[in-house]
């Protein structure tokens, strides 16, 4: 019989998940459909991926296996481990400044160390242990540190807001490589086989710490509490950056062979910094505006699992999308068994986000439900303001800022404006609100009265469409918390398709979510790798 390696998917009931004998039998039947008989003793199955299918009123598990016929998988393959990169100690001959210690910055730094190039990481926020204290103050005292919060600090915005690793960006890079590296630095090995991998906000900080320690061990440098204030150079070519220590106000200049902007979706000052050097390097892009919608977890579980016991399947997920008046209305960053968190990056705004611990075992489930907002949807006053300031690409940023300030005006401190979903549809202020996971507090508010009609009208129609597919989604216990504006940035920093260098500013390399070319932890990590590989090729 001819040797072969074949990847197949079998479908089983949840109670059959651990019946490996059945799995092998089903796998061989699948292979036999293509002809030929296979003695069971000559087939070795290696588990690849699991996904849950709750459609059509029946729970099923889809299990993907790699089947070895007449072949022997090596030990690393059977353990679900691929070859990790070989990192080298930095020689010091070449260096690259990376602004931002999120996934794009950290994975970019590791990529540079594969060639012994020294990464110098500049991060405005704090290391995770100190960052946790600042985050706690947002909920307990309503205090927002503009440089250390859910958005800014070691690990980036994803560190304390869930750690989801699911992405559809399989053409951007090697997703498995990213997951393998996360696992190497301490993430649960389940991320290698789950269809929707997730580390958990209670475990991701330690993984990030391990990455930082490895980079330092190999000669990389970190400068925390250090904000970039100016791009340095002449003739539209960056040679370095000017920084300020946010605690001591000490200024410092860093120079290097290249500068990577891995600053995330919330660092508005970075766009102004780029615009100051070359406004044509920026363009407006589509982003999204909406709310967090929170339900009791048992309700979402009942809807998604069709009232059946969930067993060991865990809290149910959902993903919804609809088209309303030529704009998408869709869910984003769904957090099963999670929490809604205050994600403001400044004291004059209210922004919300979602997160889950690794166990996903809270009493609630939430998701952003947002409306696609294109550059042509931006009100004229913000376009005029941006034009006056010399860069029309910033109009969406000004619009976003106004919405976040409006949320602050309709809240109290960091207590967010909120409304029962049923009252929102009836256009009336809620008399009271259901118990919520949002620890910063809630204020009853009719969101229709201050959110733009182009958003609220589409949200209302979108909810009705969603309810047709998820009957019970609209209910008294469904809670809307405002405002969700940071699913992506409204600005893109243009870069050359071949070199990934910023268009109009040489030696500057935009990367990750803040560049406008990625979204989420894994796609940003891959983008950071790709950018730094381009730098390696050049220097």
Residue pairs with C-beta under 8 A, 6 or more apart in sequence:
1 36
1 38
1 39
1 42
1 69
1 70
2 69
2 70
3 69
3 70
3 71
4 69
4 70
4 71
5 66
5 67
5 68
5 69
5 71
6 31
6 66
6 67
6 69
7 48
7 64
7 65
7 66
7 67
8 27
8 30
8 31
8 64
8 65
8 67
9 30
9 62
9 63
9 64
9 65
10 23
10 26
10 27
10 30
10 62
10 63
10 65
11 26
11 53
11 60
11 61
11 62
11 63
12 19
12 22
12 23
12 26
12 60
12 61
12 63
13 59
13 60
13 61
14 59
14 60
14 61
14 311
14 312
14 313
15 311
16 22
16 61
17 50
17 61
17 63
17 312
20 45
23 45
23 63
23 65
24 40
24 43
24 45
25 40
27 43
27 45
27 65
27 67
28 38
28 40
28 43
28 67
31 38
31 43
31 67
31 69
32 38
38 69
42 69
42 70
43 67
43 68
43 69
44 67
44 68
44 71
44 72
44 73
45 65
45 66
45 67
45 68
46 65
46 66
46 67
46 68
46 73
46 77
46 78
46 80
47 63
47 64
47 65
47 80
47 193
48 64
48 65
48 66
48 193
49 63
49 64
49 193
49 194
49 195
50 61
50 62
50 63
50 64
50 193
50 194
50 195
51 61
51 62
51 195
51 196
52 59
52 60
52 61
52 62
52 195
52 313
53 59
53 60
53 61
53 62
54 60
54 304
54 305
54 306
54 316
57 306
58 306
59 305
59 306
59 308
59 313
62 195
66 73
66 77
76 82
76 83
80 189
80 192
80 193
81 180
81 183
82 176
82 177
82 180
84 180
84 181
84 184
85 110
85 111
85 114
85 177
85 181
86 114
87 110
87 113
87 114
87 214
87 218
88 113
88 114
88 115
88 116
88 218
89 113
89 116
89 218
89 219
90 112
90 113
90 116
90 117
90 118
90 119
90 218
90 219
90 220
91 116
91 117
91 118
91 219
92 118
92 219
94 117
94 118
94 257
94 539
95 117
95 118
95 119
95 120
95 256
95 257
96 112
96 117
96 118
96 119
96 120
96 256
96 257
96 258
96 259
96 260
96 532
96 535
96 539
97 120
97 122
97 240
97 241
97 254
97 255
97 256
97 258
97 259
97 260
98 105
98 108
98 109
98 119
98 120
98 121
98 122
98 260
98 262
99 105
99 122
99 228
99 241
99 259
99 260
99 261
99 262
99 263
99 270
100 121
100 122
100 123
100 156
100 260
100 261
100 262
100 263
100 264
100 267
100 512
100 514
101 121
101 123
101 125
101 153
101 154
101 155
101 156
101 212
101 222
101 224
101 262
102 155
102 156
102 157
102 158
102 262
102 263
102 264
102 512
102 513
102 524
103 155
103 156
103 158
103 512
103 521
103 522
103 524
103 525
103 528
104 156
104 260
104 262
104 511
104 512
104 513
104 515
104 518
104 524
104 525
104 527
104 528
104 531
105 121
105 123
105 156
105 260
105 262
105 511
105 512
105 528
106 121
106 155
106 208
106 211
106 212
106 215
106 525
106 528
107 178
107 181
107 524
107 525
107 526
107 528
107 529
108 119
108 260
108 262
108 511
108 528
108 529
108 531
108 532
109 119
109 121
109 215
109 220
109 532
110 181
110 211
110 214
110 215
110 529
111 528
111 529
111 532
111 533
111 536
112 118
112 119
112 532
112 535
112 536
113 119
113 215
113 218
113 219
113 220
115 536
117 535
117 536
117 539
118 219
118 220
118 221
119 215
119 220
119 221
120 220
120 221
120 223
120 254
120 256
121 215
121 220
121 221
121 222
121 223
122 223
122 226
122 228
122 241
122 243
122 254
123 153
123 154
123 222
123 223
123 224
123 225
123 226
124 147
124 152
124 225
124 226
124 227
124 228
124 246
124 267
125 131
125 147
125 148
125 149
125 152
125 153
125 154
125 224
125 225
126 134
126 147
126 148
126 153
126 154
126 224
126 225
127 153
127 154
127 209
127 212
127 224
128 153
128 154
128 155
128 159
128 205
128 208
128 209
129 205
130 148
131 148
131 149
131 153
131 154
131 159
131 160
132 160
132 205
134 145
134 148
134 149
134 153
135 148
135 149
135 150
135 160
137 143
137 145
138 144
138 149
138 150
138 342
138 344
138 414
138 440
139 342
139 414
139 439
139 440
140 439
142 413
142 414
142 415
142 440
143 347
144 342
144 344
144 345
144 346
144 347
144 414
146 152
146 345
146 346
146 347
147 153
147 225
147 227
147 246
149 343
149 344
149 345
150 157
150 160
150 161
150 341
150 342
150 343
150 344
150 345
150 353
151 157
151 264
151 265
151 266
151 343
151 345
151 486
152 264
152 266
152 267
152 345
153 159
154 205
154 208
154 209
154 212
154 224
155 204
155 205
155 208
156 264
156 512
156 521
156 524
157 264
157 265
157 266
157 343
157 353
157 486
157 513
158 164
158 204
158 520
158 521
159 201
159 204
159 205
159 208
160 201
160 204
160 205
160 341
160 355
161 201
161 333
161 341
161 343
161 353
161 354
161 355
162 198
162 200
162 201
162 333
162 335
162 338
162 354
162 355
162 356
163 198
163 199
163 200
163 201
163 203
163 204
163 521
164 196
164 197
164 198
164 333
164 520
164 521
165 178
165 179
165 182
165 191
165 197
165 198
165 199
165 521
165 522
166 195
166 196
166 197
166 198
166 520
166 522
167 175
167 520
167 521
167 522
167 523
169 175
169 518
169 520
169 522
169 523
169 526
172 518
172 523
172 526
172 527
172 530
173 526
173 527
173 529
173 530
174 526
175 522
175 526
176 192
178 522
178 525
178 526
178 529
179 187
179 191
179 192
179 197
179 522
180 192
182 191
182 199
182 207
183 189
183 191
183 192
185 207
185 210
185 211
185 214
186 203
186 206
186 207
186 210
187 199
187 203
187 204
187 207
188 199
188 203
188 358
190 197
191 197
191 198
191 199
196 317
198 356
198 358
198 360
199 207
199 358
200 356
200 357
200 358
200 359
200 360
201 355
201 356
201 357
201 358
202 357
202 358
203 358
212 222
215 222
216 222
223 243
225 245
225 246
225 247
226 243
226 244
226 245
226 246
226 252
227 243
227 244
227 246
228 241
228 242
228 243
228 263
228 270
228 273
229 241
229 242
229 243
229 244
229 251
229 273
230 241
230 242
230 273
231 238
231 241
231 259
231 273
231 274
231 276
231 277
231 505
231 508
232 238
232 239
232 240
232 241
232 242
232 253
232 255
233 239
233 240
233 277
233 505
233 507
236 277
236 278
236 504
236 505
236 506
237 505
237 506
237 507
238 259
238 277
238 505
238 506
238 507
238 508
239 255
239 507
240 253
240 254
240 255
240 256
240 259
241 253
241 254
241 259
242 251
242 252
242 253
243 251
243 252
243 253
243 254
244 250
244 251
244 252
245 251
245 252
257 507
257 535
257 539
258 507
258 508
258 509
258 535
258 538
258 539
259 507
259 508
259 509
260 509
260 510
260 511
260 528
260 531
260 532
260 535
261 270
261 274
261 493
261 502
261 508
261 509
261 510
261 511
261 514
261 515
262 511
262 512
262 514
262 515
262 524
262 528
263 270
263 512
263 514
264 512
264 513
264 514
265 486
265 488
265 489
265 513
265 514
266 345
266 486
266 514
267 514
268 397
268 401
270 514
271 282
271 393
271 394
271 397
271 491
271 493
272 394
274 281
274 282
274 493
274 502
274 505
274 508
275 281
275 282
275 389
275 390
275 391
275 393
275 394
277 505
278 504
278 505
279 390
279 391
279 393
280 494
280 503
280 504
281 493
281 494
281 502
281 503
281 504
281 505
282 391
282 393
282 394
282 491
282 492
282 493
282 494
283 393
283 491
283 492
283 494
284 375
284 378
284 392
284 393
284 395
284 396
284 490
284 491
284 492
285 375
285 396
285 488
285 489
285 490
285 491
285 492
285 516
286 372
286 373
286 374
286 375
286 488
286 490
287 373
287 396
287 400
287 485
287 487
287 488
287 489
287 490
288 330
288 332
288 368
288 370
288 371
288 372
288 373
288 484
288 485
288 487
288 488
289 370
289 371
289 373
289 400
289 403
289 451
289 452
289 455
289 483
289 484
289 485
290 329
290 368
290 369
290 370
290 371
290 455
290 459
290 483
290 484
291 352
291 368
291 369
291 370
291 447
291 459
291 480
291 481
291 482
291 483
291 484
292 340
292 352
292 353
292 354
292 366
292 367
292 368
292 369
292 480
292 481
292 482
292 484
293 366
293 367
293 368
293 369
293 421
293 478
293 479
293 480
293 481
294 340
294 364
294 365
294 366
294 436
294 437
294 438
294 478
294 479
294 481
295 364
295 365
295 366
295 473
295 475
295 477
295 478
295 479
296 363
296 364
296 365
296 434
296 477
297 315
297 336
297 337
297 362
297 363
297 364
297 365
298 363
299 472
299 475
299 477
300 315
300 316
300 318
300 336
300 365
301 310
301 315
301 316
301 365
302 472
303 316
303 318
303 470
303 471
303 472
303 473
304 316
304 317
304 318
304 470
305 313
305 316
310 316
314 336
314 337
314 360
315 336
315 337
315 338
315 356
315 360
315 361
315 365
316 336
316 365
317 334
317 336
318 331
318 334
318 367
318 470
319 331
319 334
320 330
320 331
320 369
320 466
320 469
320 470
321 328
321 329
321 330
321 331
322 328
322 329
322 330
322 461
322 462
322 465
322 466
323 329
324 371
324 458
324 461
324 462
324 465
325 457
325 458
325 461
327 371
327 372
327 373
327 374
327 377
327 458
328 371
328 372
329 369
329 370
329 371
329 372
329 458
329 459
329 461
329 462
329 465
330 369
330 370
330 372
331 367
331 368
331 369
331 370
332 367
332 368
332 369
332 370
332 484
332 487
333 353
333 354
333 367
333 368
333 487
334 354
334 365
334 366
334 367
335 354
335 355
335 356
335 360
335 365
335 366
335 367
336 356
336 360
336 365
337 356
337 357
337 359
337 360
337 361
337 362
337 364
337 365
338 354
338 355
338 356
338 357
338 360
338 362
338 364
338 365
338 366
338 437
339 354
339 355
339 356
339 362
339 364
339 366
339 437
339 438
339 439
340 352
340 353
340 354
340 364
340 366
340 436
340 437
340 438
340 481
341 352
341 353
341 354
341 355
341 438
342 350
342 351
342 352
342 414
342 416
342 438
342 440
343 351
343 352
343 353
343 486
344 350
344 351
344 404
344 414
345 351
348 405
348 408
349 401
349 404
349 405
349 407
349 408
350 404
350 407
350 408
350 411
350 414
350 416
350 417
350 482
350 483
351 404
351 407
351 483
351 484
351 485
351 486
352 416
352 438
352 481
352 482
352 483
352 484
353 368
353 484
353 486
354 366
354 367
354 368
356 362
362 437
363 437
364 436
364 437
366 437
368 484
368 487
369 459
369 462
369 463
369 466
369 484
370 484
370 487
371 454
371 455
371 458
371 459
371 462
373 396
373 454
373 455
373 490
375 395
375 396
375 490
377 454
378 395
378 396
378 399
379 399
379 452
382 395
382 396
382 398
382 399
382 402
383 392
383 395
385 395
385 398
386 392
386 393
386 394
386 395
386 397
386 398
393 491
393 492
394 491
395 490
396 490
396 491
397 489
397 490
397 491
399 490
400 485
400 490
403 451
403 452
403 483
403 485
404 483
404 485
406 450
406 451
406 483
407 416
407 417
407 482
407 483
409 450
410 417
410 443
410 445
410 450
410 482
411 417
411 443
411 445
412 441
412 443
413 440
413 441
414 440
414 441
415 440
415 441
415 442
415 443
416 438
416 440
416 441
416 442
416 443
416 481
416 482
416 483
417 442
417 443
417 444
417 445
417 447
417 450
417 481
417 482
417 483
418 430
418 433
418 436
418 438
418 442
418 443
418 444
418 445
418 479
418 480
418 481
418 482
419 429
419 430
419 433
419 444
419 445
419 446
419 447
419 479
419 480
420 430
420 433
420 434
420 476
420 477
420 478
420 479
420 480
421 463
421 474
421 475
421 478
421 479
421 480
422 474
422 475
422 476
422 478
423 429
423 430
423 446
424 446
424 447
424 448
424 456
424 459
424 460
424 480
425 460
425 463
425 464
425 474
427 446
427 448
428 446
429 444
429 445
429 446
429 449
430 444
431 444
432 444
433 442
433 444
433 479
434 476
434 477
434 479
436 442
436 479
436 481
438 481
442 481
445 482
447 456
447 480
447 482
448 456
451 482
451 483
463 473
463 474
464 474
466 473
467 473
467 474
487 519
488 513
488 516
488 519
489 513
489 514
489 516
491 516
492 515
492 516
492 517
493 502
493 510
493 514
493 515
493 516
494 502
494 503
494 504
495 501
495 502
495 503
495 509
495 510
495 515
495 517
496 502
496 503
499 534
499 538
500 509
500 511
500 530
500 531
500 534
501 507
501 508
501 509
501 534
502 508
502 509
502 510
509 531
509 532
509 534
509 535
510 516
510 517
510 531
511 517
511 518
511 524
511 527
511 528
511 531
511 532
512 518
512 524
512 527
512 528
513 519
513 520
513 524
515 527
517 527
518 524
518 526
518 527
